[in-house]
Amino acid sequence: MTGSSPADQAGTTTAPARIARPADALAELIAGNRRFVSGLPEHGHEVSAAAAASGGQVPHAVVLGCIDSRVPLEAIFDQTFGSICVVRSGGHVVDRAVLGSVGFAVEALRVPLIMVLGHVRCGAVDATVKALRDGERPEGDVGYLVDEIAPAVNSVGLDDPEVNAKAMRAHVARTVRRMRDVTGVPAAVASGEVAVAGAVYDLDTGLVELLT
């Protein structure tokens, strides 16, 4: 199995192995999610695992997700310390800090995979749909989230009875396209060193569904 480094039979814990190929990195995340769903995770986030990874990091993915407290990224992908870089914002909305963080993970840490993860019943998407229907943009910085998600909602249309669910998926797809434009990423994708994937997490089942 690639990427996972649970405690061995002697009871010691080692740092995660290097995963260089994008396809292997994606396979490890999906395999970890299936372990999570099956109730058989390998990584309990014990202090021994943290110590094993403290000397350096060789993450195989940077995962951009929502701040929703029900979607802890390391847990739902069953990844140990040092395995993935995590970037979170409301509705996985992108700003310069997010772009810079993803770019750093690709250029400095050489992750082979960028994953954008949305989730069902996203509050940020729901708030955007409501704001557009009411014609009332939230004040302050929350309005920025609405502004960034609004194009996805408009691409679906407020009259669509499934606008919330479809807009969330459209927003994931838009974010994936933005990730492909991060400094350094186009060349890495063209060379096959990096892949960008979009997915949706089901709050009810725990399953991650790949979209792209």
N, C-alpha and C positions, 0 to 999 in steps of 0.2 A: 504494500500500500504506500502511496506517495504522500509525503508531507507531514504525516502524523507521527509524533514521537511520544507515546504514552510511557508510563513506567514499565520497565522491562521486568522479566521474571525475578531478577535479583532485587527489585524494589528501588532501583535508581531511576532518575529522570534525566533525560538528555534534551538538548536543544533541538528544535525542528530542523529537518534536513532541507537543503536548498532545492527549490523547485524552479526551474528556469523556463520550461515550455508553457506558453499560455494555456494550451489544452489540458495539461496536467494540473495547472493551478485551478482551472474551472472544475475539473473532475474532482479535485480534493474538496472544494467548497460544497459541491452537490453531494458527495459521499458523506461529508460531515453533517449536512442537513438531514440526510436520510438516517444517520445514526441518532441524531437528535430526536427526530420524529418517532423512531422505533423505541426510544427510551433506553438506548444503549450508548450514550456518549462516552468517549474515551478520555476526555479532558475535564477534570473537576476543578481546574484553576487553583491548584494547591501551591503553597509557597515554594515548594521544591521545584516546581516547573518554572516559577518566576526566577528563581536563583539560577537555574540551568540556562536560561536565555539571557541572563544579565550581561554577559560578556560581549554581546554583539547581536545584531538582528539580521535575519535573512528572510523577510516576509515574502510571501508569494502572491499577495494581492493587496490592493487598496480598495476598500469597500466604502462607498458613499451611501449613507442611509438617513432615515428620518430620526428625529430626537425621541420619537414615541417610546415610552418606557416599557412597552410590551414587546419591543423588537431589539433585544440585546444581541448585537451582531456576532460577537465571539461565541455566544451560546448557541444560536440557531444554526451556525455553521460548524459547531463543535471544533473550534480551533483553539490551540494552546497559546501561551505567551510567545511572542516573536513571530507568529504565523501570518497575521494580517494587520495592516494599518487601517484604522477606522476614522472616517470623517463623517460627522453628523450635523445636520441642520434641519430646521422645520421644513417638512415636505421635501427633503434633500435638495433644497434650493441652493443654487450656486452663486457665490460671490468671489471676489478676488482672493480671499483667504482660502476658500475651498480649491480654487484653481491652482493656487500656489502649492497647497498641500499635496494635491494629486501629482502635480508636476515634480515635486520633490521626491515623492515615492517612486516615480518612474525613473527620474534621472539619477538620484543619489542612491536610492535603495534597490533600484533595478527590479521592481516588481514586474512580473510578466502579465498581470491581469488587473484591469480596472472594472469593478463591479458596481453598478448603480442599482440599488434595491429600494423599490417602493413597497407599500403594503396596503392591504384592503382597509377600507374605512379610515382613510387618512384624514385627520382633523384639519390639516392645512388645506387640502383639496376641498373638503366640505365647506370650510370657511370662505374659500375663494368662490365657489359656486353660489353661496348665499350672498356674498358681497356683490357679485355681478347681477344677480337677480334683484337685489334690493336697490342697486345703484348707489351703495354707500361703501366707499373704500375705508378700511380701518385707518385710524390715525397712527402716526409714529412709525416705528420700524416694522411693526406687524404688516403695515401696508406694503412693504417691500416684498414680503412673502406672497401676498396676493397678486402684486404686479407680475412677479416672476412665474406664477402658476397660471395666471389668466389666459395666456396664449393657448395652453393645452385645453383649457375648458372651452374656449371659443372655437377651437378646432373641432370639437365634438358637437357643440351647440347646446344651449340651455334647454331647448325643447326635447332633447333626447331623454327618455325616461331612465336611462342608465348613465346619465352624464357623469355622475361622481366616479363610478367605477371605470368608465372609459377614459375620463380625463386623467385619472391617476396613471393609467397605462400610457396615455399620450405624453404625460409629463415625464415619465421614465424614459420614453423614446427620445424626447427632446434633450433630456439631460445626457443621455448616451452620446448624442451628436455633439454636444458641447464638450464632453470629455475627449472626443476625437480631435478637438482643436486645441487642446492644452499644449503649451510650449513643449516641444520634444516628443509629443505623442504621435503626430502624423508619421514621422520618419520611423519611429519604433514599430508602429502598426504595419507600415509598408514593408519593413524588413522581416516581419513575422515574430519579432521579439515581444510584442505586447498585443493583447486583445482587449476589447471593450465589450462588456456584456450588460444587459439589462434584465432585471428579474422582479418578481412580485412575491411578497411573503403573505401567506394566508394566516391570519390571526387565530382562526378556529382550528386548523389542522396542523399548523407549524410547518407546512410544506413551502418550499421555494420553487416557483415556476419560472423557468427561463423564458424571456421574451425575445431576446436577440442573441 
